[in-house]
């Protein structure tokens, strides 16, 4: 949504249009937005066409009410600000499902990992990881995790090799519970690996390219 339309929607909401019809002229709205009457009228037309508001015309003024679609857009904006100022216990990512190289299945089938996942996370993961590719710029959010207490899965050895430690964070993907598994190193890629007790592609009915929402939670009780 274009920034100027979002700002107009905010101003209408502040005037009470989120609950009741408000009576306002394009000139009055122009003063609120510090713009011209012609421009404010154009903004209202655009919001109306997008289904964000309804308008009833009077002699000099309009009766304007923000629609459910408009409310949803404002609520999305509210959630963004919550993430900035209030939701210090989680980070939210949007990404697309991608296929991996099959390594996730190999690692999650190792008893050394399985036993620790069961102990610390409370579940045995379905073999494999669901890989979610996030926007490259969103890797900056992952830096926050470096300073957070993680659920640590210790390294272990077998007859053939040593398996490295990993850091886990409880998480949800499209509201399904699980965990994000991060390698115990400073560099994070833009692909998140999600584990769950469920076979997520079937559980969520998703395929490569589908968009999912991941919420990563900070667990203050773990080290």
C-alpha positions in Angstrom: 0.0 0.0 0.0 1.3 3.4 -0.9 2.6 5.4 2.1 0.4 8.4 1.4 -2.7 6.2 1.3 -1.8 4.5 4.6 -1.2 8.0 6.2 -4.6 9.1 5.0 -6.2 6.0 6.4 -4.5 6.6 9.7 -5.8 10.2 9.8 -9.3 9.0 9.1 -9.0 6.4 11.9 -7.8 9.1 14.3 -10.9 11.1 13.5 -13.1 8.2 14.5 -13.8 6.5 11.1 -12.8 3.1 12.3 -16.0 2.8 14.4 -18.4 5.3 13.0 -19.0 7.3 9.9 -17.3 10.7 10.1 -18.4 13.8 8.3 -15.5 15.6 6.6 -14.8 17.7 3.6 -11.8 17.2 1.3 -10.6 20.6 2.4 -10.7 19.6 6.0 -8.9 16.4 5.3 -6.3 18.4 3.3 -5.5 20.4 6.4 -5.0 17.2 8.4 -2.7 15.9 5.8 -1.0 19.2 5.0 -1.7 18.9 1.3 -4.0 20.4 -1.3 -7.7 19.9 -1.5 -7.3 18.3 -4.9 -4.7 15.9 -3.6 -6.8 14.9 -0.6 -9.8 14.2 -2.8 -7.6 12.0 -5.0 -6.5 10.1 -2.0 -10.1 9.4 -0.9 -11.0 8.2 -4.4 -8.0 5.8 -4.4 -9.0 4.4 -0.9 -12.6 4.0 -2.1 -11.5 2.1 -5.2 -9.3 -0.2 -3.1 -12.2 -1.0 -0.8 -10.5 0.6 2.2 -13.3 3.1 2.9 -17.0 3.7 2.0 -18.2 7.2 1.1 -21.7 8.8 1.2 -21.9 12.3 -0.4 -23.7 15.2 1.2 -24.0 18.8 0.0 -20.6 20.0 1.2 -19.1 17.0 3.0 -18.7 13.3 2.8 -19.6 10.6 5.3 -16.6 8.2 5.5 -16.3 4.9 7.2 -13.2 2.6 7.2 -14.1 -0.9 5.9 -13.0 -4.2 7.3 -10.3 -4.4 4.7 -9.1 -1.0 5.8 -9.1 -2.1 9.4 -7.0 -5.1 8.5 -4.5 -2.9 6.8 -4.3 -0.7 9.9 -4.0 -3.7 12.1 -1.1 -5.0 10.0 0.6 -1.6 10.6 -0.1 -1.9 14.3 1.6 -5.3 14.3 4.7 -3.9 12.7 5.0 -1.3 15.4 4.4 -3.9 18.1 7.4 -5.9 16.7 9.5 -2.7 17.0 8.4 -1.5 20.4 6.6 -4.3 22.3 7.2 -7.8 21.0 10.7 -8.2 22.3 10.0 -11.8 22.9 9.8 -12.8 19.3 10.8 -12.1 15.7 8.5 -12.6 12.7 9.7 -13.6 9.3 7.9 -14.1 6.0 9.5 -16.5 3.5 9.0 -19.0 0.7 9.3 -22.8 1.0 12.3 -24.2 -0.9 13.9 -27.6 -1.3 17.1 -28.5 0.5 19.8 -31.0 -0.4 18.5 -33.7 1.9 21.1 -33.0 4.6 18.4 -32.1 7.1 17.0 -35.6 7.1 20.4 -37.1 7.7 21.1 -34.9 10.7 17.6 -35.2 12.3 17.9 -39.0 12.1 21.0 -39.1 14.3 20.2 -40.4 17.8 22.6 -37.8 19.4 20.3 -35.0 18.1 17.0 -36.9 18.5 17.6 -37.5 22.2 18.5 -33.9 22.9 15.6 -32.5 20.8 13.2 -34.7 22.8 14.8 -33.6 26.1 14.9 -29.8 25.4 12.1 -29.3 22.9 9.7 -32.0 24.0 9.3 -33.7 20.7 11.1 -36.0 18.3 11.3 -34.2 14.9 9.9 -35.7 11.7 13.0 -36.7 9.7 14.2 -33.7 7.7 13.8 -29.9 7.9 11.5 -27.6 6.2 13.6 -24.9 4.5 12.3 -21.4 4.2 14.1 -18.7 2.2 13.7 -15.2 3.7 14.4 -12.0 1.9 18.1 -11.2 1.9 17.7 -8.0 3.8 15.8 -9.8 6.5 19.0 -11.6 7.5 19.6 -8.4 9.6 16.8 -9.6 12.0 18.8 -12.8 12.6 21.5 -10.7 14.3 19.1 -10.2 17.2 19.2 -13.9 17.9 23.0 -13.8 18.5 22.3 -11.9 21.8 19.4 -14.1 22.9 19.5 -17.2 25.1 19.0 -20.2 22.9 18.2 -23.9 23.5 21.6 -25.4 23.0 22.1 -28.9 21.5 25.5 -30.1 22.3 27.9 -31.7 19.9 28.4 -35.4 20.0 30.4 -38.1 18.3 29.9 -41.5 16.6 32.4 -44.0 15.4 32.7 -42.2 12.1 32.5 -38.5 12.8 31.6 -35.6 15.1 28.4 -33.8 14.8 28.5 -30.1 15.7 26.5 -28.2 18.3 23.4 -26.2 17.2 21.3 -23.5 18.7 17.5 -23.8 18.7 14.6 -21.4 19.2 11.1 -22.4 19.7 9.0 -21.3 16.8 5.8 -21.6 14.9 5.2 -21.8 11.2 1.7 -20.8 10.1 0.7 -21.5 13.7 2.2 -25.0 13.8 4.7 -25.5 16.7 8.3 -26.5 16.2 11.7 -25.0 16.3 14.3 -23.2 14.2 17.7 -24.9 14.1 20.7 -22.7 13.6 24.3 -23.8 13.2 26.6 -22.9 16.1 28.5 -20.3 14.1 28.3 -16.6 13.7 27.2 -16.5 10.1 23.5 -17.2 9.3 22.2 -17.7 5.7 18.9 -16.5 4.4 17.5 -20.0 4.6 15.8 -21.0 7.9 15.6 -24.7 8.8 12.4 -25.6 10.7 11.8 -28.8 12.5 8.5 -30.2 13.9 7.0 -33.5 15.0 4.8 -33.2 11.9 5.5 -33.7 8.2 4.9 -30.0 7.5 4.4 -30.2 3.8 1.4 -32.4 4.3 0.2 -30.8 7.5 0.2 -27.4 6.0 -0.5 -28.5 2.4 2.4 -26.5 1.1 4.9 -26.9 -1.8 8.0 -25.1 -3.0 7.3 -21.4 -3.6 4.5 -21.1 -1.1 4.7 -18.2 1.4 4.7 -19.0 5.1 5.0 -17.0 8.3 7.6 -18.0 10.9 7.5 -16.7 14.5 10.7 -17.3 16.4 10.4 -17.0 20.2 13.0 -16.1 22.7 13.2 -18.6 25.6 14.7 -16.8 28.6 14.9 -20.0 30.6 17.4 -21.7 28.4 21.1 -21.1 27.9 
